[in-house]
Amino acid sequence: MIRVIKTKEKSKKQQMMLRFAAFVLALCAGGLFLLILGNNPFAIYGTIISGAFRSEMAVQATVKIMIPLLITALGVTLAFKMRFWNIGGEGQLIMGGMFASYFALFHADWPGFVLFPVMFLAGILGGGIWALIPAFFKVRFGTNETLFTLMLNYIALYLVSWLQEGPWRDPGANGFPKIASFDKSAVLPKLFGVQIGWVIALVLVAILFVYLRYTKQGYEISVVGESRATANYAGMNVQKIILRTMFLSGAVAGIAGMVQVSGSDRTLSTGVAGGVGFTAIIVAWLARLNPISSMIIAFLFAVLEKGSSVVQSQYNLSTDCADVLQGIILFFVLGCEFFIRYKFVRDKKQAAPEGGK
């Protein structure tokens, strides 16, 4: 009786109103959840905001959460712009971190001006190769990129698990399966109290904004995303564009891995990604695949993440409760994007009664 149809394109003002309404509904639904738990929703929401900015250390922690999220979102943006459903940002981040970790662990005696560029290039190569694998199978055999990139996430994760329990196991860990912490020479320096990954992230935002909007390759990505048939008709080498763009997509995510292991974690572990690759997909879509908007959305996600951790400790809420609150907010915000493009209508056509009566 009810079906979904595509609506006419809404004006920017209408879209802003819908998003604002979704945000208000999210706060109301989250507030109801908190009331059921016996908490004051206004106090909780206030703590989320203040928790992310209440001190210099809190601000630094918020930025630290934002860094890998933003960089990975930029990476998947490249693929999504081409309508290549890269769900493998998590694995590409891990592989970038793994490749960079090799040099941090076994070549820490190199001078910094050599070691850091090599680690940076290794991160690019690790993430890029990992993204190139599903791209090759897509253009050669027509495989499903969503499933392929998703499965590669788990392969990358188990590779790290194998390394920390085998070849790269720290001999000084008394039998505990872990990889040794990096030497100081392999740790990214800080700027304003935060590792310089935030500078790298801002530079990438500027580069990708220009790349997607003002370069020939960026234009080709858009055309392939709109219609591969049109791209072929225009004489574009679609297979080459897919392979090139996916390598770049994975390379950017690999940079996030390098920054994470050498700037924040200072080692390689199975928790290096921590779900960032999946959250980055939400960030990229909410930002409408715009690098500058991704920066804003990633910052808001970081505020929510950091503020929620403060709420957990201050109000004795479990991790599950904080996750449910975040989920409620995301549900309404993401649901709003559906109603911007589609709507429910009542289907007036009804099946005729049996026997024609």
KANOR-V684918 format. One record per backbone hydrogen bond with DSSP energy under -1.0 kcal/mol. NH is the residue of the N-H (numbers start at 0). CO is the residue of the C=O. E is the energy in kcal/mol with one decimal. If there is no record, write none. Layout:
BEGIN
nh->NH co->CO e->E
nh->NH co->CO e->E
END
This chain:
BEGIN
nh->2 co->344 e->-2.5
nh->4 co->342 e->-2.4
nh->6 co->340 e->-2.6
nh->14 co->10 e->-2.4
nh->15 co->11 e->-2.3
nh->16 co->12 e->-2.2
nh->17 co->13 e->-2.3
nh->18 co->14 e->-2.3
nh->19 co->15 e->-2.3
nh->20 co->16 e->-2.4
nh->21 co->17 e->-2.4
nh->22 co->18 e->-2.0
nh->23 co->19 e->-2.3
nh->24 co->20 e->-2.6
nh->25 co->21 e->-2.3
nh->26 co->22 e->-2.1
nh->27 co->23 e->-2.2
nh->28 co->24 e->-2.9
nh->29 co->25 e->-2.7
nh->30 co->26 e->-2.4
nh->31 co->27 e->-2.2
nh->32 co->28 e->-2.0
nh->33 co->29 e->-2.1
nh->34 co->30 e->-2.3
nh->35 co->31 e->-2.1
nh->36 co->32 e->-1.3
nh->37 co->34 e->-1.4
nh->38 co->33 e->-2.7
nh->43 co->39 e->-2.2
nh->44 co->40 e->-2.8
nh->45 co->41 e->-2.1
nh->46 co->42 e->-2.0
nh->47 co->43 e->-2.0
nh->48 co->44 e->-1.8
nh->49 co->45 e->-2.8
nh->50 co->46 e->-2.9
nh->53 co->49 e->-1.8
nh->58 co->54 e->-2.2
nh->59 co->55 e->-2.1
nh->60 co->56 e->-2.1
nh->61 co->57 e->-2.2
nh->62 co->58 e->-2.4
nh->63 co->59 e->-2.1
nh->64 co->60 e->-1.7
nh->65 co->61 e->-1.8
nh->66 co->62 e->-1.8
nh->69 co->65 e->-2.8
nh->70 co->66 e->-2.2
nh->71 co->67 e->-2.2
nh->72 co->68 e->-2.0
nh->73 co->69 e->-2.2
nh->74 co->70 e->-1.7
nh->75 co->71 e->-2.3
nh->76 co->72 e->-1.7
nh->77 co->73 e->-1.2
nh->79 co->75 e->-2.9
nh->80 co->76 e->-2.3
nh->81 co->78 e->-1.1
nh->82 co->79 e->-1.8
nh->83 co->78 e->-2.4
nh->85 co->83 e->-1.9
nh->86 co->84 e->-1.1
nh->91 co->87 e->-2.5
nh->92 co->88 e->-2.3
nh->93 co->89 e->-2.1
nh->94 co->90 e->-2.6
nh->95 co->91 e->-2.1
nh->96 co->92 e->-2.3
nh->97 co->93 e->-2.4
nh->98 co->94 e->-2.7
nh->99 co->95 e->-2.0
nh->100 co->96 e->-2.0
nh->101 co->97 e->-1.4
nh->103 co->99 e->-1.6
nh->104 co->100 e->-2.5
nh->105 co->101 e->-2.3
nh->106 co->102 e->-1.7
nh->109 co->106 e->-1.8
nh->113 co->110 e->-1.8
nh->114 co->110 e->-2.9
nh->115 co->111 e->-2.1
nh->117 co->113 e->-1.8
nh->118 co->114 e->-2.6
nh->119 co->115 e->-2.5
nh->120 co->116 e->-2.5
nh->121 co->117 e->-2.4
nh->122 co->118 e->-2.3
nh->123 co->119 e->-2.0
nh->124 co->120 e->-2.6
nh->125 co->121 e->-2.9
nh->126 co->122 e->-2.3
nh->127 co->123 e->-2.4
nh->128 co->124 e->-2.6
nh->129 co->125 e->-1.7
nh->130 co->126 e->-1.6
nh->131 co->127 e->-1.8
nh->132 co->128 e->-1.4
nh->134 co->130 e->-1.2
nh->135 co->131 e->-2.6
nh->136 co->132 e->-1.9
nh->137 co->133 e->-1.9
nh->138 co->134 e->-2.3
nh->139 co->135 e->-2.2
nh->140 co->136 e->-2.2
nh->141 co->137 e->-1.3
nh->142 co->136 e->-1.3
nh->147 co->143 e->-2.1
nh->148 co->144 e->-2.6
nh->149 co->145 e->-1.7
nh->150 co->146 e->-2.5
nh->151 co->147 e->-1.8
nh->154 co->150 e->-1.6
nh->155 co->151 e->-2.3
nh->156 co->152 e->-1.9
nh->157 co->153 e->-2.3
nh->158 co->154 e->-1.7
nh->159 co->155 e->-1.7
nh->160 co->156 e->-1.9
nh->161 co->157 e->-2.2
nh->162 co->158 e->-2.3
nh->163 co->159 e->-2.5
nh->164 co->160 e->-1.1
nh->167 co->162 e->-1.9
nh->168 co->165 e->-1.6
nh->169 co->177 e->-3.3
nh->172 co->169 e->-1.8
nh->175 co->172 e->-1.8
nh->177 co->175 e->-1.4
nh->181 co->265 e->-3.2
nh->185 co->182 e->-2.3
nh->186 co->183 e->-1.5
nh->187 co->261 e->-2.4
nh->190 co->193 e->-3.1
nh->193 co->190 e->-1.2
nh->195 co->188 e->-2.3
nh->197 co->194 e->-1.4
nh->199 co->195 e->-1.7
nh->200 co->196 e->-2.4
nh->201 co->197 e->-1.9
nh->202 co->198 e->-2.3
nh->203 co->199 e->-2.3
nh->204 co->200 e->-2.1
nh->205 co->201 e->-1.9
nh->206 co->202 e->-2.5
nh->207 co->203 e->-2.9
nh->208 co->204 e->-2.0
nh->209 co->205 e->-2.0
nh->210 co->206 e->-2.7
nh->211 co->207 e->-2.7
nh->212 co->208 e->-1.7
nh->213 co->209 e->-2.8
nh->218 co->214 e->-2.0
nh->219 co->215 e->-2.4
nh->220 co->216 e->-2.0
nh->221 co->217 e->-1.8
nh->222 co->218 e->-2.3
nh->223 co->219 e->-2.6
nh->224 co->220 e->-2.1
nh->225 co->221 e->-2.0
nh->226 co->222 e->-2.8
nh->230 co->226 e->-1.9
nh->231 co->227 e->-2.4
nh->232 co->228 e->-2.4
nh->233 co->229 e->-2.0
nh->234 co->231 e->-1.5
nh->235 co->230 e->-2.6
nh->237 co->235 e->-1.3
nh->240 co->236 e->-2.3
nh->241 co->237 e->-2.6
nh->242 co->238 e->-2.4
nh->243 co->239 e->-2.7
nh->244 co->240 e->-2.7
nh->245 co->241 e->-2.3
nh->246 co->242 e->-2.0
nh->247 co->243 e->-2.1
nh->248 co->244 e->-2.6
nh->249 co->245 e->-2.6
nh->250 co->246 e->-2.4
nh->251 co->247 e->-2.3
nh->252 co->248 e->-1.7
nh->253 co->249 e->-2.4
nh->254 co->250 e->-1.7
nh->255 co->251 e->-1.4
nh->256 co->252 e->-1.5
nh->257 co->253 e->-2.3
nh->258 co->254 e->-2.7
nh->259 co->255 e->-2.2
nh->260 co->256 e->-2.4
nh->261 co->257 e->-2.2
nh->262 co->258 e->-1.8
nh->263 co->259 e->-1.2
nh->264 co->259 e->-3.1
nh->271 co->268 e->-1.6
nh->275 co->272 e->-1.7
nh->278 co->274 e->-2.1
nh->279 co->275 e->-2.5
nh->281 co->277 e->-1.0
nh->282 co->278 e->-2.1
nh->283 co->279 e->-2.6
nh->284 co->280 e->-2.0
nh->285 co->281 e->-2.7
nh->286 co->282 e->-1.8
nh->287 co->284 e->-1.6
nh->288 co->283 e->-2.7
nh->293 co->289 e->-2.5
nh->294 co->290 e->-1.4
nh->295 co->291 e->-1.2
nh->296 co->292 e->-2.6
nh->297 co->293 e->-2.9
nh->298 co->294 e->-1.6
nh->299 co->295 e->-2.0
nh->300 co->296 e->-2.4
nh->301 co->297 e->-2.1
nh->302 co->298 e->-2.2
nh->303 co->299 e->-2.3
nh->304 co->300 e->-2.5
nh->305 co->301 e->-2.9
nh->306 co->302 e->-2.9
nh->307 co->303 e->-2.1
nh->308 co->304 e->-1.5
nh->309 co->305 e->-1.5
nh->310 co->306 e->-2.1
nh->311 co->307 e->-2.1
nh->312 co->308 e->-1.5
nh->313 co->309 e->-2.8
nh->314 co->310 e->-2.5
nh->321 co->317 e->-1.7
nh->322 co->318 e->-2.2
nh->323 co->319 e->-2.4
nh->324 co->320 e->-2.2
nh->325 co->321 e->-2.2
nh->326 co->322 e->-2.5
nh->327 co->323 e->-2.4
nh->328 co->324 e->-1.9
nh->329 co->325 e->-2.5
nh->330 co->326 e->-2.4
nh->331 co->327 e->-1.8
nh->332 co->328 e->-2.1
nh->333 co->329 e->-3.0
nh->334 co->330 e->-2.1
nh->335 co->331 e->-1.7
nh->338 co->334 e->-1.5
nh->339 co->335 e->-1.1
nh->341 co->337 e->-2.7
nh->342 co->4 e->-2.1
nh->344 co->2 e->-2.6
nh->346 co->0 e->-4.4
nh->355 co->352 e->-1.7
END
